[in-house]
Amino acid sequence: MVISSEPVWGNAMDDFVQEYQNAIVYADKEQGTVLHEGEVRILANGWVKLPTGRLFSPDAVHHIDTGTV
């Protein structure tokens, strides 16, 4: 039996990752609580990754303004 050391999904998950340079991450609808401003990476599973390596759960984030329409 041969077992590969490569991930099963390969790089396919990278197609679902979104990166933004100037985003604002909000915790509430009223935009009163800003969790982060700046670069973010939205992973395929919905988690938001910051440049510091910190992750925000999809449950903690209400919405993200990316500055694009």
C-alpha positions as CSV (number, residue, x, y, z in Angstrom):
1,M,0.0,0.0,0.0
2,V,1.3,3.5,-0.9
3,I,0.4,6.4,1.3
4,S,0.8,9.9,0.0
5,S,2.2,12.7,2.1
6,E,0.2,15.3,0.1
7,P,-3.1,16.6,1.4
8,V,-6.2,15.0,-0.1
9,W,-7.6,18.3,-1.3
10,G,-4.2,19.5,-2.6
11,N,-4.4,23.3,-3.3
12,A,-8.1,23.2,-4.1
13,M,-9.0,25.0,-0.9
14,D,-6.9,27.9,-1.9
15,D,-9.4,28.8,-4.5
16,F,-12.0,29.5,-1.8
17,V,-9.7,31.8,0.3
18,Q,-10.3,35.5,-0.1
19,E,-7.7,38.2,0.9
20,Y,-8.3,41.9,1.4
21,Q,-5.8,44.6,2.2
22,N,-8.1,47.3,3.6
23,A,-11.0,45.6,5.4
24,I,-12.9,46.4,8.5
25,V,-14.2,43.5,10.6
26,Y,-17.4,44.3,12.6
27,A,-18.9,42.3,15.5
28,D,-22.3,43.9,15.3
29,K,-24.9,45.2,12.8
30,E,-24.7,48.7,14.0
31,Q,-20.9,48.8,13.2
32,G,-20.2,49.9,16.8
33,T,-17.7,47.2,17.6
34,V,-14.7,47.0,15.3
35,L,-12.7,43.8,15.7
36,H,-10.0,44.6,13.2
37,E,-9.0,47.1,10.6
38,G,-6.5,46.3,7.8
39,E,-5.4,43.1,6.1
40,V,-7.5,40.0,6.5
41,R,-7.8,36.6,5.0
42,I,-11.1,34.8,4.9
43,L,-10.6,31.1,4.9
44,A,-12.8,28.5,3.1
45,N,-14.4,27.5,6.4
46,G,-15.5,31.0,7.2
47,W,-12.8,31.8,9.8
48,V,-11.1,35.2,9.5
49,K,-7.3,35.1,9.8
50,L,-5.3,38.3,10.7
51,P,-1.7,38.9,9.7
52,T,-0.7,38.2,13.3
53,G,-2.0,34.7,13.0
54,R,-5.0,35.3,15.2
55,L,-8.3,33.8,14.0
56,F,-11.9,35.1,14.4
57,S,-14.7,32.6,14.5
58,P,-17.5,33.1,12.0
59,D,-19.8,33.4,15.0
60,A,-17.8,36.4,16.3
61,V,-17.9,38.3,13.0
62,H,-21.1,40.0,11.9
63,H,-19.8,41.4,8.6
64,I,-16.7,42.6,6.9
65,D,-16.5,45.8,4.8
66,T,-13.9,45.4,2.1
67,G,-14.2,48.7,0.4
68,T,-15.3,47.1,-2.8
69,V,-18.8,47.3,-4.4
